[in-house]
Amino acid sequence: MTAIDYITVEQALDLIEDKMHIVTGLGASEAQSILSDIHTISKRINKLRISNCLSMKIYEFMQPEYTEKFLLSSWFYSSPVKKMHKNGNGTYMPNNLHFASTKFLASNHPNIYIGSCSQVDEHGYVSLSMGNTYERRMIDAADIVILEMNPNFPRTFGDVELHHSLVDHFIKVDYDVPELPSPELDEKDFIIGKYIADLIEDGSTLQLGIGGIPNAVARQLYNKKDLGVHTEMLTSEIAKLAKAGVVTGQQKSLHRGKIVTTFILGNKELYDFVNNNPAVMVMDGHYTNHPQVIAQNDKQISINSAIVVDLTGQCASESMGSTQFSGTGGQVDTVRGSQDSMGGKSFIALSSTYMAKNPETGEKEEKSKIAAQLAQGSIVSLQRNDIDYVVTEYGAVQLKGKNILERVKLLISIAHPDFREQLLQDAIDYNIIGENHELFTEW
């Protein structure tokens, strides 16, 4: 095996020049050691652009005093990036996740890619470990590739094996793999989760995302048989289902017996499960999340959330008004792929209400997440043309194939009872439906 070039963090930072564009990995794949110290070069650079996705830590370079030095472009907003956005040096990159790499590379050139990897094996290979949403394509395109080699990172398989000769420099590190704590589930989560779980058939293939409702769904699937997984994010709850024998993949029509994902994020139990596990395939995000690929899985199930759904079925899933809150991620990818699947279903799940501050009184008051209209400036993450099921704690309704009059009445039926009368009146006042809508109620 040829010699591996190990350098220090300081030597890696010396390679960074003014006005370079640096790309780092998604979530747990980001290069923590380099990013922790990158602020130290601020005196010798004027501007530096960093592109990332779902940052797991608040790094020093994100602080307000470095606003003029670092511009952070992100495919998905997390709390640190939202704070930078307010300062003017954090910005969002709109995308459907399966295009994250290809559309980026069509108009950008990464000077340096920095990320994480597993230990090198006896054959000279490292694993990109926690994901390949866009990472491998950035490695192939970058002028310089620097990976932080970490003995704590699991060795995974799929599109993530990389011979060390394709990497310019390695840094030996020893930090823990970032974990994502499971959120506390409330009664509404479990009610919504049961509505969805009851509509999932044996032998279905799952896409489960992040958050309370997907976790609640997973916890109510233990009576199912031979479930498969083709998902953007592999979570701790999916690993538990696999260990319990619920997820076998034996009825999958694509990659039978395999759990297919593009990135991994959860707890140590999940990381132990994926380590050296040939049943887990971490695949290129352009492949995993492509709707045409997703659709090849019979009975593909897609479960996503939204912030607000309007009475025609438009979903605002990533912004509060015009304020960017998260990102589109793979919502459109998985929704379209699942509905093109033979026997597939897609679910948009949300609780019926949320609490918001009244601008006049300053007091918090309950608002409906089923709205006659989206707030001004809201980003439409999912068009009404793409909607299938919408689920709240008051029920699950299928909008696919339904006209606007039918959609209005179905969505009002799963809104909180306190808001239903007003929603119907708003639908008439905004000319979403006509005044004589009741003429065809019984037809």
C-alpha positions in Angstrom: 0.0 0.0 0.0 1.4 3.4 -1.0 2.1 5.9 1.8 -0.8 8.0 3.1 -0.2 11.8 3.4 -1.1 12.9 6.9 -1.1 16.5 7.8 -2.1 18.6 10.8 -5.1 21.0 11.0 -2.7 23.9 10.9 -1.1 22.6 7.7 -4.6 22.1 6.2 -5.5 25.7 7.1 -2.3 26.9 5.4 -3.7 25.5 2.1 -6.7 27.8 2.2 -6.3 31.0 0.2 -8.3 34.2 -0.1 -11.6 33.9 -2.1 -11.5 30.1 -2.2 -14.8 28.1 -2.2 -14.7 25.3 0.4 -17.4 22.6 0.5 -17.8 20.4 3.6 -20.0 17.3 4.2 -23.6 17.1 5.3 -24.4 16.7 9.0 -22.0 14.3 10.7 -19.8 14.3 7.6 -18.6 17.9 8.1 -14.9 18.4 9.0 -15.2 19.4 12.6 -11.5 20.0 13.4 -10.9 22.2 10.4 -14.1 24.2 10.8 -13.4 24.6 14.5 -10.1 26.5 13.7 -10.9 28.1 10.4 -11.6 31.4 12.1 -7.9 31.6 12.9 -7.0 32.5 9.3 -9.4 35.5 9.2 -6.5 38.0 9.5 -4.9 36.8 6.3 -8.0 36.5 4.1 -10.6 39.0 2.9 -13.4 36.7 1.9 -14.0 32.9 2.1 -17.1 31.0 0.9 -18.1 27.8 2.7 -20.9 25.5 1.4 -22.5 23.0 3.8 -25.7 21.2 4.7 -27.3 20.7 8.2 -24.4 22.0 10.3 -24.2 20.1 13.6 -22.2 22.6 15.6 -21.9 26.4 16.2 -18.3 27.1 15.1 -16.3 30.2 16.0 -16.3 31.5 12.4 -20.1 31.7 12.6 -19.9 34.5 15.3 -20.8 38.1 14.3 -17.2 39.3 14.5 -16.4 37.3 11.4 -19.3 38.4 9.3 -17.1 40.2 6.8 -14.8 37.3 6.3 -17.0 34.1 5.9 -20.0 33.6 3.7 -21.9 30.4 4.4 -24.2 28.9 1.8 -26.3 26.1 3.0 -28.6 23.5 1.3 -30.5 23.2 4.6 -30.8 25.7 7.4 -30.0 24.7 11.0 -29.9 27.0 14.0 -26.3 28.2 13.4 -27.0 29.2 9.8 -30.2 31.0 10.7 -28.1 33.2 13.0 -25.6 34.0 10.3 -28.5 34.8 7.9 -29.6 37.6 10.2 -26.0 39.0 10.1 -26.0 38.9 6.3 -23.4 36.2 5.8 -25.6 33.1 5.7 -27.7 32.3 2.7 -29.8 29.4 1.5 -29.3 27.3 -1.7 -32.7 26.3 -3.1 -32.7 22.7 -4.4 -34.4 19.4 -4.5 -31.9 17.2 -2.7 -31.2 14.8 -5.6 -30.0 17.8 -7.5 -27.8 19.2 -4.7 -24.5 18.0 -6.2 -25.3 18.3 -9.9 -26.9 21.7 -10.0 -24.2 23.1 -7.6 -21.4 21.8 -9.8 -23.1 23.3 -12.9 -22.3 26.8 -11.7 -19.7 26.4 -8.9 -16.2 24.9 -8.6 -15.0 23.7 -5.2 -11.4 24.6 -4.5 -11.2 22.4 -1.5 -13.5 19.7 -0.1 -13.2 18.9 3.6 -15.0 16.1 5.3 -14.7 13.0 7.5 -14.0 9.3 6.9 -13.4 6.0 8.6 -10.0 4.4 9.3 -8.2 3.1 6.2 -8.6 -0.7 5.8 -6.1 -3.3 4.8 -6.9 -2.8 1.2 -6.1 1.0 1.3 -9.8 2.1 1.3 -11.6 4.5 3.6 -15.3 4.9 3.9 -17.1 8.3 3.7 -19.0 6.7 6.5 -22.0 8.9 7.4 -23.2 9.9 3.9 -22.8 10.5 0.3 -25.6 13.0 -0.5 -23.2 15.1 -2.6 -19.8 14.3 -0.9 -18.2 12.0 -3.5 -19.1 14.2 -6.4 -17.5 17.2 -4.6 -14.4 15.1 -4.0 -14.1 14.3 -7.7 -14.5 17.9 -8.6 -12.4 19.7 -6.0 -8.8 20.8 -6.6 -7.8 19.7 -3.1 -9.4 17.0 -0.9 -8.8 16.8 2.8 -10.5 14.1 5.0 -10.4 13.9 8.7 -9.8 10.2 9.4 -11.6 9.1 12.6 -11.5 5.7 14.4 -14.9 6.4 15.9 -16.7 6.7 12.5 -18.4 3.5 11.3 -17.3 1.7 8.1 -20.2 1.7 5.7 -20.7 0.4 2.2 -22.3 1.5 -1.0 -21.0 4.5 -3.0 -18.8 5.5 -0.1 -15.7 3.4 -0.5 -12.8 5.5 -1.6 -9.1 4.5 -2.2 -6.8 6.7 -0.2 -4.8 7.6 -3.3 -7.8 9.8 -4.4 -7.4 11.9 -1.3 -4.7 14.6 -1.2 -4.4 14.8 2.6 -5.7 13.1 5.7 -5.8 14.5 9.3 -5.9 12.1 12.2 -8.7 13.0 14.6 -10.5 11.3 17.5 -13.8 13.2 18.2 -17.1 11.4 18.7 -19.6 11.0 15.9 -22.2 13.8 16.2 -25.5 12.4 17.6 -29.0 13.7 17.0 -31.1 13.2 20.1 -34.6 11.8 19.5 -37.3 14.4 20.2 -39.8 13.9 23.0 -43.1 12.6 21.5 -46.4 14.0 22.6 -49.9 12.6 22.4 -50.5 14.3 19.1 -47.5 12.7 17.5 -48.7 9.2 18.5 -52.2 9.8 17.2 -50.9 11.1 13.9 -48.4 8.2 13.8 -51.1 5.7 14.2 -53.2 7.1 11.4 -50.2 6.8 9.1 -49.1 3.4 10.4 -52.6 2.0 9.8 -52.3 2.9 6.1 -48.9 1.2 5.7 -49.1 -2.4 4.3 -46.9 -5.3 4.9 -44.0 -5.4 2.4 -44.0 -1.6 2.0 -40.7 0.3 1.5 -40.2 3.3 3.9 -38.9 6.8 3.7 -38.8 8.2 7.2 -37.3 11.6 8.0 -36.4 13.6 11.1 -38.7 14.6 13.9 -41.4 13.5 16.3 -44.0 12.3 13.8 -41.7 10.0 11.8 -40.5 8.6 15.0 -44.1 8.1 16.2 -44.9 6.3 13.0 -41.9 4.0 13.3 -42.8 3.0 16.9 -46.2 1.8 15.7 -44.9 -0.5 12.9 -43.8 -3.4 15.0 -46.8 -5.4 14.0 -45.9 -5.1 10.3 -44.0 -7.7 8.3 -41.1 -7.5 5.7 -40.9 -3.8 5.5 -38.1 -2.3 3.3 -36.2 0.9 3.5 -35.2 3.4 0.7 -34.8 6.6 2.5 -32.8 9.9 2.3 -31.9 9.8 6.0 -31.3 6.6 8.0 -32.5 7.2 11.6 -32.2 5.4 14.9 -35.8 4.3 14.8 -35.3 2.5 11.5 -32.3 0.7 13.0 -34.5 -0.5 15.8 -37.1 -1.8 13.4 -34.4 -3.7 11.5 -33.0 -5.2 14.6 -36.5 -6.3 15.7 -36.9 -8.1 12.3 -39.7 -5.8 11.1 -37.4 -4.4 8.4 -36.1 -7.3 6.2 -36.4 -5.8 2.7 -37.3 -9.2 1.4 -40.2 -7.9 -0.7 -38.4 -4.9 -2.1 -38.5 -4.6 -5.9 -35.2 -2.6 -5.9 -32.1 -3.7 -3.9 -33.9 -6.6 -2.3 -32.8 -7.2 1.3 -30.8 -3.9 1.4 -31.4 -0.7 3.4 -30.7 2.1 1.0 -29.9 5.6 2.3 -27.9 8.7 1.4 -26.9 9.8 4.9 -27.0 8.6 8.5 -27.8 10.6 11.6 -29.0 9.5 15.0 -27.5 7.9 18.1 -24.7 5.5 18.9 -27.0 2.5 18.6 -27.6 3.4 15.0 -23.9 3.9 14.3 -23.1 0.5 15.8 -25.8 -1.0 13.6 -24.4 0.4 10.4 -20.8 -0.4 11.1 -19.5 -3.1 8.8 -23.1 -4.0 8.0 -23.4 -5.2 4.4 -27.2 -4.8 4.5 -26.8 -1.0 4.6 -26.0 0.8 1.3 -25.1 4.4 1.5 -25.6 5.6 -2.0 -25.1 8.7 -4.1 -27.8 11.3 -3.3 -28.5 11.9 -7.0 -29.4 8.2 -7.2 -31.0 7.6 -3.9 -33.3 10.6 -4.0 -34.1 10.6 -7.7 -37.9 10.3 -8.1 -37.4 7.8 -11.0 -35.3 5.6 -8.8 -37.6 5.9 -5.8 -40.5 4.9 -8.0 -38.9 1.6 -8.8 -39.7 0.4 -5.2 -43.2 -1.1 -5.1 -45.4 0.2 -2.3 -43.0 3.1 -1.5 -44.1 5.1 1.5 -43.0 8.8 1.9 -43.6 10.6 5.2 -42.8 14.3 5.4 -43.9 17.2 7.5 -45.1 20.8 6.8 -45.4 24.0 8.7 -48.7 25.1 7.1 -51.0 23.5 4.5 -53.5 25.7 2.7 -57.0 24.7 1.7 -56.0 23.8 -1.8 -53.1 21.5 -0.7 -50.1 23.8 -1.0 -47.5 23.0 1.6 -45.1 25.5 3.2 -42.6 23.2 4.7 -39.4 25.3 5.0 -40.3 28.9 5.7 -42.4 31.0 8.1 -43.7 33.6 5.8 -40.6 34.7 3.9 -38.2 33.7 6.7 -36.2 30.6 5.8 -36.6 28.0 8.6 -35.1 24.8 7.2 -35.0 23.6 3.6 -36.8 21.7 0.9 -34.5 18.7 1.4 -35.9 15.6 -0.3 -39.6 16.3 0.2 -40.4 16.8 -3.4 -38.1 14.0 -4.5 -39.8 11.4 -2.2 -43.3 12.6 -2.7 -43.1 12.3 -6.4 -41.2 9.1 -6.3 -43.6 7.4 -4.0 -46.7 8.4 -6.0 -45.1 7.0 -9.2 -44.4 3.8 -7.3 -46.8 0.8 -7.8 -49.0 1.0 -4.8 -47.1 3.9 -3.2 -48.4 6.5 -0.9 -47.1 9.9 0.4 -48.0 11.5 3.6 -47.7 15.1 4.8 -48.1 15.1 8.5 -48.5 18.0 10.9 -50.3 18.9 14.1 -53.5 21.0 13.6 -52.3 24.0 15.6 -49.3 26.0 16.7 -48.7 28.8 19.2 -47.8 32.3 17.9 -47.3 35.7 19.5 -50.0 38.2 18.9 -48.2 41.3 17.6 -50.7 43.7 19.3 -51.0 42.1 22.8 -47.7 40.2 22.9 -49.6 37.2 24.2 -49.2 33.7 22.7 -52.3 32.4 20.9 -53.3 29.2 19.1 -53.3 29.3 15.3 -54.4 26.8 12.7 -51.8 25.0 10.6 -54.6 24.3 8.1 -55.0 27.8 6.6 -57.2 29.3 3.9 -54.1 31.0 2.5 -50.4 30.8 3.1 -48.8 33.8 4.8 -47.4 36.4 2.5 -43.9 35.4 1.3 -44.3 31.7 2.2 -42.2 29.3 0.2 -44.3 26.7 -1.5 -42.2 23.6 -0.9 -44.7 21.2 -2.3 -47.2 22.1 -5.0 -50.8 21.2 -4.6 -50.5 19.2 -7.8 -48.1 16.8 -5.9 -50.2 16.2 -2.7 -51.5 12.8 -1.7 -52.4 12.3 2.0 -52.5 15.0 4.7 -52.7 13.9 8.3 -53.3 15.7 11.6 -54.4 14.4 14.9 -58.0 14.7 13.6 -57.6 12.3 10.8 -56.0 11.3 7.5 -57.5 12.6 4.2 -56.4 11.7 0.6 -56.4 14.7 -1.7 -55.0 13.0 -4.8 -57.5 13.2 -7.6 -59.8 15.6 -5.6 -61.1 18.9 -6.9 -60.7 22.1 -4.9 -64.2 22.0 -3.4 -63.5 18.4 -2.2 -60.1 19.4 -0.9 -61.4 22.4 1.1 -64.0 20.2 2.9 -61.6 17.3 3.5 -58.9 19.6 5.0 -61.3 21.5 7.1 -62.5 18.1 8.5 -59.0 17.5 9.9 -58.4 21.1 11.1 -58.8 21.9 14.8 -62.6 22.1 15.5 -62.2 25.7 16.9 -61.1 26.9 13.4 -63.3 25.0 11.1 -66.2 27.5 10.8 -63.8 30.3 10.1 -61.8 28.3 7.6 -65.0 27.6 5.6 -66.0 31.3 5.6 -62.5 32.3 4.6 -62.7 29.8 1.7 -65.8 31.6 0.4 -64.5 35.1 1.1 -61.2 34.4 -0.7 -63.2 32.9 -3.6 -61.5 29.5 -3.2 -65.0 28.0 -3.4 -68.3 29.5 -4.3 -71.1 30.6 -2.0 -73.4 27.8 -3.1 -70.8 25.1 -2.4 -73.4 23.0 -0.5 -75.4 22.3 -3.7 -73.1 19.4 -4.5 -72.3 18.1 -1.0 -74.4 15.0 -1.2 -73.9 14.3 -4.9 
